[in-house]
């Protein structure tokens, strides 16, 4: 029986796990804020969007590595476009119009941003992901506090 370590690259597994967990946690922070406001897309939805975007990004990096130097043209920018489009479709579903009033724009935008944060985590750009969450929470919570005082 062969050693599991020879079948699976345990170092890469740990790196991938870190990226996926961080995507879930960072997007979960945004989802938690939306959940507290009782919005249509909350904690689980934001976490899943972030993890999904991260998985697609990880797969993209694997594919680019598999065909590096071959005649296959790898275009990572297309993956970013595909993730953005897919998440935008979900975000549009969070936006509803009833009686001339549009609701859910902020939740839709936060879903779209969760996709970007998942993409950043998938690429290992944790600094960008963390900063994006901090700025997002400042916008969602901080501006609300300022609005109340004005």
Secondary structure as GFF3:
##gff-version 3
##sequence-region A 1 150
A	DSSP	alpha_helix	4	7	.	.	.	ID=ss1
A	DSSP	alpha_helix	10	36	.	.	.	ID=ss2
A	DSSP	alpha_helix	43	66	.	.	.	ID=ss3
A	DSSP	alpha_helix	76	94	.	.	.	ID=ss4
A	DSSP	beta_strand	96	98	.	.	.	ID=ss5
A	DSSP	beta_strand	101	103	.	.	.	ID=ss6
A	DSSP	alpha_helix	105	122	.	.	.	ID=ss7
A	DSSP	alpha_helix	126	137	.	.	.	ID=ss8
A	DSSP	pi_helix	138	142	.	.	.	ID=ss9
A	DSSP	alpha_helix	143	149	.	.	.	ID=ss10
###
